[in-house]
């Protein structure tokens, strides 16, 4: 069988088989001398049968849909541009939020490491001060002992 391809649909104007049909309520098919009207609500769940030649149309392939008037076209273009702009802004905001979150996490880890390093440094400083105190104590004790031994030997000599 032959296939009738819908070439264009513009504001309820259907162009099919080289003919233009503009009934907004019905989809009108003309084949030969016969004109057949199919209500939109029946498509795509029904088929159209031509009694005189047995042609059955069970599917209509719409290849393009375009607005007829310039105002509708401009409005569509503006809507698409706005949708693209909104999507782009949303993606930029998400990327910025992710970058901010990653930066904050990195700062948190850095601050945590600084605190750990400072605590370790303070612990090591305490050990160093304890060793210095012990060293000073040993020096003082050694000096006092040396003086006592020297005094004792001097007393023995006299």
C-alpha positions, 0 to 999 in steps of 0.5 A, a space after each residue: 500500500 501507499 503511505 501518506 506522509 504528513 510533511 508539515 504541521 503548523 498551527 493546526 495546518 496540516 500539509 500532507 501529500 502536497 495538499 494543505 488542510 487547516 481544519 483545527 478540529 479534524 485531520 482531513 485526508 484527501 485521497 483521489 476524489 474522496 475526502 475523509 475526516 478523522 477526529 484527532 482523539 481517535 489517532 493514533 489508536 485507530 486506522 483509516 480505511 478507504 472503501 473504494 481502494 482498500 487503502 489502510 492508513 494506520 500511522 502518520 509520520 510527522 516530520 516537522 512542526 513549525 509555527 506559522 507566524 513570526 511572533 510565535 516563532 520569536 516567542 519559541 526562540 526566546 523560550 528556548 534561549 531562556 531555558 538554556 540560560 536557566 539550565 546553564 545558570 543552574 549548572 554553574 551554581 552547582 559547580 560553584 557550590 561543589 567547588 566551595 564545599 571542596 575548598 571548605 573541606 580542604 581548609 578544614 583538613 588543613 586547620 585540623 593538621 595545623 592543630 595536630 602539628 601544633 599539639 605535637 610541637 608543644 609536646 616535643 617542646 615540653 620534652 625539650 624543656 624537661 631535658 634542659 631542666 634535667 641537664 641544668 640540674 645535673 650541671 648544678 649538682 656536678 658543679 656543687 659536687 666538684 666544689 665540695 670535693 675540691 674543698 674537701 681536698 683542700 682541707 685535707 692538704 692543710 
